[in-house]
């Protein structure tokens, strides 16, 4: 019996090694699974927040919860098993807000039709991925923009963390300002930053996860966090499952909306992939191996999401938390997908993790990602300025796509007017024209 168990264990490990190349990537099963758990802990809020936002469009909360979890689980599995990258996917926060407030509420488009628009945009993603056009876009971005994007996402993540912790709050005079230091949530978040930083300095692999759990538990006796009233609740997908209206979505008047979903998600996803993969050291000579496989995940995820009842699925910048915790392969994605599947039944437990407990993780991951700025050739202003604009514009506009677009346009203009036009590839010319069209055509969005 014992020899049989050892044989089964050896077979399982051998299968995992063949699928994920753990030794080649200098990682272990335990490290990958802990990192996957860390990623889920930092992005688990999507299970609660996404249904709340889409419910304002008139969509049933229970149906959106199911759609959120199933689309995230499928897309994350594809990313892990097919592309072997530790990047999790779920319905994007900025895109669900555009879905609700701009399309459904702002333009009066029924949410069923809006889901059809999302499905068609996902179909466009899929076709461009199968023809390798999206891979060429990822690999064709100049190195200075890749480094600037990684650092920009780092500052963006840190800003979100500071905001969630209420360390940074809105200020009518200066836009942002320091929060109330005496606020217990602010103090706990600050304690979390110190705790996780100490553990990271001591090279504790699960530092981020330990910090999130510790701060959540400390908040319970203080009345700032709470045990969930119940651990399980059955999913109810019928309210949104297969409710999309493709016939209405194919109307010519909705072509602009399809273009918006396609455009914003394309560059948000590209920016996230480049930034997280830069942080994890996955790029090779400035290019992302298996890029088409990685991009296939969000295309299929978006189509599954539209069919089940949610807005566009995209890569999550919170995946950087898992990379910081040691994720180097797609093995942890199995853990993340499983947790999303379980979240369909355990939504109250996921909701019990407060924002101030995950905020310290985001702040410190942001600090790690800012190391990419050291790779920018600062002595060359035609490289430095685009990297800087990308870095600064990403958090200030709250948009990865905007940061990348401004950086790329400045790269094109600087190279063109400083006699370095030969450094502008045909792809960069095409992207520059598309970005210009974006600001002209979508300037009112």
C-alpha positions as CSV (number, residue, x, y, z in Angstrom):
1,X,0.0,0.0,0.0
2,X,2.8,2.4,1.0
3,X,4.7,1.7,-2.2
4,X,1.6,2.3,-4.2
5,X,1.0,5.7,-2.6
6,X,4.6,6.7,-3.2
7,X,4.3,5.6,-6.9
8,X,1.1,7.7,-7.3
9,X,2.8,10.7,-5.6
10,X,5.8,10.3,-7.9
11,X,3.5,10.1,-11.0
12,X,1.6,13.2,-9.9
13,X,4.9,15.2,-9.4
14,X,6.2,14.0,-12.8
15,X,3.0,15.1,-14.5
16,X,3.2,18.5,-12.8
17,X,6.8,18.8,-13.9
18,X,6.0,18.0,-17.5
19,X,3.1,20.5,-17.5
20,X,4.7,23.4,-15.7
21,X,8.5,22.9,-15.8
22,X,8.9,23.6,-12.1
23,X,12.7,22.8,-11.9
24,X,13.5,24.9,-15.0
25,X,11.7,27.8,-13.4
26,X,13.3,27.2,-10.0
27,X,10.1,26.8,-8.1
28,X,8.2,24.1,-6.1
29,X,4.6,22.9,-5.9
30,X,4.2,24.5,-2.4
31,X,5.6,27.8,-3.6
32,X,3.3,28.0,-6.6
33,X,0.1,27.1,-4.7
34,X,0.9,29.6,-1.9
35,X,1.5,32.3,-4.5
36,X,-1.7,31.4,-6.2
37,X,-3.6,31.7,-2.9
38,X,-1.9,35.1,-2.4
39,X,-3.1,36.3,-5.9
40,X,-6.6,35.2,-5.1
41,X,-6.6,36.9,-1.8
42,X,-5.6,40.3,-3.4
43,X,-8.2,40.0,-6.2
44,X,-11.0,38.2,-4.4
45,X,-12.8,41.5,-4.1
46,X,-14.0,41.1,-7.7
47,X,-16.4,38.4,-6.5
48,X,-18.3,41.0,-4.5
49,X,-17.6,44.3,-6.3
50,X,-18.4,43.2,-9.9
51,X,-21.9,42.0,-9.1
52,X,-22.5,45.2,-7.2
53,X,-21.5,47.4,-10.1
54,X,-23.4,45.4,-12.8
55,X,-26.5,45.2,-10.6
56,X,-26.8,49.0,-11.1
57,X,-27.4,48.1,-14.8
58,X,-30.4,46.0,-13.6
59,X,-28.6,42.7,-13.7
60,X,-29.5,40.0,-11.1
61,X,-26.7,39.9,-8.5
62,X,-26.8,36.1,-8.1
63,X,-26.4,35.6,-11.9
64,X,-23.5,38.0,-12.1
65,X,-21.8,36.4,-9.2
66,X,-21.9,33.0,-11.0
67,X,-20.7,34.6,-14.2
68,X,-17.9,36.4,-12.5
69,X,-16.6,33.2,-10.9
70,X,-17.0,30.9,-13.9
71,X,-15.5,33.2,-16.4
72,X,-12.5,34.0,-14.1
73,X,-12.0,30.3,-13.4
74,X,-12.0,29.2,-17.0
75,X,-9.8,32.1,-18.3
76,X,-7.3,31.6,-15.4
77,X,-7.1,27.9,-16.1
78,X,-6.4,28.5,-19.8
79,X,-3.7,31.0,-18.8
80,X,-2.1,28.5,-16.4
81,X,-2.4,25.2,-18.4
82,X,-2.0,26.5,-21.9
83,X,0.4,29.5,-21.5
84,X,2.0,28.5,-18.2
85,X,2.0,32.0,-16.8
86,X,1.0,32.9,-13.2
87,X,-1.5,35.6,-14.3
88,X,-5.1,35.5,-13.2
89,X,-8.0,36.8,-15.1
90,X,-11.5,38.1,-14.1
91,X,-14.0,40.7,-15.3
92,X,-12.2,44.0,-15.4
93,X,-13.1,46.8,-13.0
94,X,-12.8,49.7,-15.4
95,X,-14.7,47.8,-18.1
96,X,-17.6,46.8,-15.9
97,X,-18.0,50.5,-15.0
98,X,-18.0,51.5,-18.7
99,X,-20.6,48.7,-19.3
100,X,-22.9,50.0,-16.5
101,X,-22.6,53.7,-16.5
102,X,-21.7,54.6,-20.1
103,X,-23.6,52.0,-22.1
104,X,-26.6,50.8,-20.1
105,X,-27.4,53.8,-18.0
106,X,-25.8,56.6,-20.1
107,X,-27.1,55.4,-23.5
108,X,-30.1,53.4,-22.5
109,X,-28.8,50.1,-24.1
110,X,-30.5,47.0,-22.5
111,X,-28.0,45.0,-20.5
112,X,-28.8,42.0,-22.6
113,X,-27.7,43.9,-25.8
114,X,-24.6,45.2,-24.0
115,X,-23.6,41.5,-23.2
116,X,-24.0,40.8,-26.9
117,X,-21.5,43.7,-27.6
118,X,-19.1,42.2,-25.1
119,X,-19.4,38.8,-26.8
120,X,-18.6,40.3,-30.2
121,X,-15.6,42.2,-28.9
122,X,-14.4,38.9,-27.4
123,X,-14.8,37.3,-30.8
124,X,-12.6,40.0,-32.3
125,X,-10.0,39.3,-29.7
126,X,-10.1,35.6,-30.6
127,X,-9.7,36.2,-34.3
128,X,-6.8,38.6,-33.8
129,X,-5.1,36.2,-31.4
130,X,-5.4,33.3,-33.8
131,X,-3.8,35.4,-36.5
132,X,-0.9,36.4,-34.1
133,X,-1.7,40.1,-34.6
134,X,-2.1,40.6,-30.8
135,X,1.2,38.8,-30.1
136,X,3.0,41.1,-32.5
137,X,1.6,44.0,-30.6
138,X,2.8,42.7,-27.3
139,X,6.3,41.9,-28.6
140,X,6.5,45.1,-30.7
141,X,6.3,47.5,-27.8
142,X,9.7,49.3,-27.3
143,X,11.7,48.3,-24.2
144,X,11.5,51.7,-22.6
145,X,7.7,51.5,-22.7
146,X,7.7,48.0,-21.2
147,X,9.9,49.2,-18.3
148,X,7.8,52.3,-17.9
149,X,4.6,50.3,-18.0
150,X,5.8,47.9,-15.3
151,X,6.8,50.8,-13.0
152,X,3.6,52.7,-13.9
153,X,1.5,49.7,-12.9
154,X,3.5,49.5,-9.7
155,X,2.6,53.0,-8.8
156,X,-1.0,52.4,-9.9
157,X,-1.2,49.3,-7.6
158,X,0.3,51.2,-4.7
159,X,-2.1,54.1,-5.2
160,X,-5.1,51.7,-5.2
161,X,-3.7,50.2,-2.0
162,X,-3.3,53.6,-0.3
163,X,-6.8,54.5,-1.4
164,X,-8.3,51.2,-0.1
165,X,-6.5,51.7,3.2
166,X,-7.8,55.3,3.4
167,X,-4.2,56.5,3.8
168,X,-4.9,58.6,0.7
169,X,-8.3,60.3,0.4
170,X,-9.9,62.8,-1.9
171,X,-9.2,66.5,-1.2
172,X,-11.1,69.2,-3.0
173,X,-8.1,71.6,-2.9
174,X,-5.3,69.2,-3.9
175,X,-7.3,66.3,-5.5
176,X,-5.7,63.9,-3.0
177,X,-4.5,64.2,0.6
178,X,-3.5,62.3,3.7
179,X,-6.3,60.4,5.4
180,X,-7.2,60.5,9.1
181,X,-4.3,58.9,10.9
182,X,-6.4,58.1,13.9
183,X,-8.7,56.0,11.8
184,X,-8.3,52.3,13.1
185,X,-8.4,51.0,9.5
186,X,-5.6,53.3,8.5
187,X,-3.6,52.2,11.5
188,X,-4.2,48.5,10.7
189,X,-3.2,49.0,7.1
190,X,0.0,50.7,8.1
191,X,0.7,47.9,10.5
192,X,0.1,45.5,7.6
193,X,2.6,47.3,5.5
194,X,5.2,47.1,8.2
195,X,4.5,43.4,9.0
196,X,4.6,42.3,5.3
197,X,7.7,44.3,4.7
198,X,9.5,42.7,7.7
199,X,8.5,39.3,6.5
200,X,9.7,40.1,2.9
201,X,13.1,41.3,4.2
202,X,13.4,38.1,6.1
203,X,12.6,36.3,2.8
204,X,9.4,34.5,4.1
205,X,7.8,33.2,0.9
206,X,4.2,33.6,2.1
207,X,4.8,37.0,3.6
208,X,1.9,38.7,1.7
209,X,-0.6,36.0,2.5
210,X,0.4,35.9,6.2
211,X,0.0,39.7,6.3
212,X,-3.5,39.7,4.8
213,X,-4.8,37.0,7.1
214,X,-3.1,38.5,10.2
215,X,-4.6,42.0,9.6
216,X,-8.1,40.5,8.9
217,X,-8.0,38.5,12.2
218,X,-6.7,41.5,14.2
219,X,-9.6,43.5,12.9
220,X,-12.3,41.1,14.1
221,X,-12.1,41.9,17.9
222,X,-11.9,45.6,16.9
223,X,-15.1,45.4,15.0
224,X,-13.5,46.3,11.7
225,X,-13.8,42.9,10.1
226,X,-16.2,40.1,11.0
227,X,-16.8,36.5,10.7
228,X,-19.3,35.8,7.8
229,X,-22.8,35.1,8.9
230,X,-22.8,32.0,6.7
231,X,-20.0,30.1,4.8
232,X,-22.0,28.8,1.9
233,X,-24.6,29.9,-0.5
234,X,-25.9,28.2,-3.7
235,X,-25.2,29.9,-7.0
236,X,-28.2,31.0,-9.1
237,X,-27.0,31.5,-12.7
238,X,-30.4,31.5,-14.5
239,X,-30.9,35.3,-14.2
240,X,-28.1,36.1,-16.6
241,X,-27.0,32.8,-18.2
242,X,-27.4,32.9,-22.1
243,X,-29.4,36.2,-21.8
244,X,-27.2,38.1,-24.2
245,X,-28.9,39.6,-27.3
246,X,-26.6,39.1,-30.3
247,X,-29.1,40.2,-32.9
248,X,-29.5,43.7,-31.3
249,X,-25.7,43.9,-30.8
250,X,-25.0,43.5,-34.5
251,X,-26.8,46.7,-35.3
252,X,-24.5,49.2,-37.0
253,X,-25.1,51.8,-34.3
254,X,-23.4,49.6,-31.8
255,X,-20.2,49.3,-33.8
256,X,-18.6,52.1,-31.8
257,X,-19.3,50.4,-28.5
258,X,-17.8,47.1,-29.8
259,X,-14.7,49.2,-30.8
260,X,-14.4,50.7,-27.3
261,X,-14.6,47.4,-25.5
262,X,-12.0,45.9,-28.0
263,X,-9.7,48.9,-27.8
264,X,-9.6,49.5,-24.1
265,X,-9.3,45.8,-23.2
266,X,-6.7,45.2,-25.8
267,X,-4.3,47.7,-24.3
268,X,-5.3,47.2,-20.7
269,X,-4.5,43.5,-21.1
270,X,-1.3,44.2,-23.1
271,X,-0.1,46.6,-20.5
272,X,-0.9,44.2,-17.6
273,X,0.8,41.3,-19.3
274,X,3.9,43.3,-20.1
275,X,4.1,44.8,-16.6
276,X,3.6,41.6,-14.7
277,X,5.8,39.6,-17.0
278,X,8.5,42.2,-16.7
279,X,8.3,42.0,-13.0
280,X,8.5,38.2,-13.0
281,X,11.4,38.1,-15.5
282,X,9.4,36.2,-18.1
283,X,10.3,38.4,-21.0
284,X,13.1,37.1,-23.3
285,X,15.0,39.8,-25.3
286,X,12.1,42.1,-24.7
287,X,9.5,39.7,-26.0
288,X,7.0,37.5,-24.3
289,X,7.2,33.8,-25.2
290,X,3.9,32.1,-25.8
291,X,2.2,35.4,-26.0
292,X,-0.6,34.1,-28.3
293,X,-1.5,31.4,-25.7
294,X,-1.6,34.0,-23.0
295,X,-3.8,36.3,-25.1
296,X,-6.2,33.5,-25.9
297,X,-7.2,33.3,-22.3
298,X,-8.8,36.7,-22.1
299,X,-10.5,36.2,-25.5
300,X,-12.2,33.0,-24.4
301,X,-12.8,34.3,-20.9
302,X,-14.6,37.4,-22.4
303,X,-16.9,35.2,-24.5
304,X,-17.7,32.8,-21.6
305,X,-18.4,35.8,-19.4
306,X,-20.8,37.4,-22.0
307,X,-22.6,34.1,-22.3
308,X,-22.9,33.6,-18.6
309,X,-23.6,37.2,-17.8
310,X,-20.7,39.6,-17.1
311,X,-18.6,42.3,-18.7
312,X,-15.2,41.9,-20.4
313,X,-12.6,39.6,-18.8
314,X,-9.0,40.7,-18.6
315,X,-5.7,40.0,-16.9
316,X,-5.4,41.4,-13.4
317,X,-2.6,43.5,-12.2
318,X,-3.0,41.9,-8.7
319,X,-1.3,38.9,-10.3
320,X,1.9,40.8,-9.4
321,X,1.2,39.9,-5.8
322,X,1.5,36.2,-6.7
323,X,4.7,36.9,-8.7
324,X,6.1,38.7,-5.7
325,X,5.2,35.8,-3.5
326,X,7.2,33.4,-5.8
327,X,4.9,32.4,-8.6
328,X,6.9,31.5,-11.7
329,X,4.6,29.0,-13.6
330,X,0.9,28.5,-14.2
331,X,0.5,25.9,-11.5
332,X,-0.8,28.4,-9.0
333,X,-3.6,29.3,-11.5
334,X,-5.1,25.9,-10.7
335,X,-5.4,27.0,-7.1
336,X,-6.9,30.4,-8.2
337,X,-9.4,28.8,-10.6
338,X,-10.4,26.4,-7.9
339,X,-11.0,29.2,-5.4
340,X,-13.1,31.1,-7.9
341,X,-15.1,28.0,-8.4
342,X,-15.5,27.6,-4.6
343,X,-16.3,31.3,-4.3
344,X,-19.6,30.6,-6.2
345,X,-20.6,28.8,-3.0
346,X,-18.6,30.8,-0.5
347,X,-19.3,34.4,-1.4
348,X,-19.9,35.5,2.2
349,X,-16.4,34.2,3.2
350,X,-14.7,36.1,0.4
351,X,-16.6,39.2,1.3
352,X,-15.3,39.0,4.8
353,X,-11.8,40.0,3.7
354,X,-11.8,43.8,4.1
355,X,-10.1,46.2,1.7
356,X,-7.7,47.5,4.4
357,X,-6.3,44.0,4.8
358,X,-5.3,43.6,1.1
359,X,-4.2,47.2,0.7
360,X,-0.7,46.6,2.3
361,X,0.0,43.8,-0.2
362,X,-0.8,46.1,-3.1
363,X,1.4,48.9,-1.7
364,X,4.4,46.7,-1.3
365,X,3.9,44.9,-4.7
366,X,3.9,48.3,-6.2
367,X,7.3,49.1,-4.6
368,X,8.7,45.9,-6.1
369,X,7.5,46.7,-9.6
370,X,9.0,50.1,-9.5
371,X,12.5,48.5,-9.8
372,X,11.9,48.3,-13.6
373,X,12.7,52.0,-14.0
374,X,16.4,51.2,-13.4
375,X,16.4,49.5,-16.8
376,X,15.3,52.6,-18.7
377,X,18.1,54.4,-20.6
378,X,17.6,57.7,-18.8
379,X,20.5,59.3,-20.6
380,X,18.6,59.0,-23.9
381,X,15.7,61.5,-23.7
382,X,13.9,59.9,-26.6
383,X,13.6,56.8,-24.4
384,X,13.3,58.4,-21.0
385,X,10.4,60.8,-21.8
386,X,8.1,58.1,-23.1
387,X,8.9,55.8,-20.2
388,X,8.3,58.7,-17.7
389,X,5.0,59.6,-19.3
390,X,3.8,56.0,-19.3
391,X,4.9,55.7,-15.6
392,X,3.2,58.9,-14.5
393,X,0.0,58.8,-16.7
394,X,-1.0,55.3,-15.7
395,X,-1.7,56.1,-12.0
396,X,-2.8,59.7,-12.6
397,X,-5.4,58.8,-15.2
398,X,-6.3,55.5,-13.4
399,X,-5.8,53.7,-16.7
400,X,-3.1,51.4,-18.0
401,X,-4.3,51.8,-21.5
402,X,-4.1,55.6,-21.3
403,X,-0.6,55.5,-19.8
404,X,0.6,53.2,-22.5
405,X,-1.0,55.2,-25.3
406,X,0.6,58.5,-24.2
407,X,3.9,56.9,-23.8
408,X,3.8,55.3,-27.2
409,X,2.6,58.5,-28.9
410,X,5.5,60.5,-27.3
411,X,7.9,57.7,-28.4
412,X,6.8,58.1,-32.0
413,X,6.9,61.9,-32.0
414,X,10.3,62.1,-30.4
415,X,11.9,59.5,-32.6
416,X,10.3,61.2,-35.7
417,X,11.4,64.7,-34.9
418,X,14.9,63.9,-33.6
419,X,16.2,62.1,-36.7
420,X,15.6,58.6,-35.2
421,X,12.6,57.6,-37.4
422,X,14.3,54.4,-38.4
423,X,13.7,53.1,-34.8
424,X,9.9,53.4,-35.4
425,X,8.7,50.0,-36.5
426,X,5.7,49.6,-38.9
427,X,3.7,48.2,-36.0
428,X,4.5,51.3,-33.9
429,X,3.3,53.5,-36.7
430,X,0.0,51.6,-36.9
431,X,-0.5,51.7,-33.1
432,X,0.3,55.4,-33.1
433,X,-2.4,56.1,-35.7
434,X,-4.9,53.9,-33.8
435,X,-4.1,55.8,-30.6
436,X,-4.6,59.2,-32.3
437,X,-7.9,57.9,-33.7
438,X,-8.8,56.9,-30.2
439,X,-8.4,60.4,-28.8
440,X,-10.1,61.9,-31.8
441,X,-12.9,59.4,-32.2
442,X,-13.5,58.6,-28.5
443,X,-12.5,61.9,-27.0
444,X,-16.0,62.4,-25.5
445,X,-16.0,59.0,-23.7
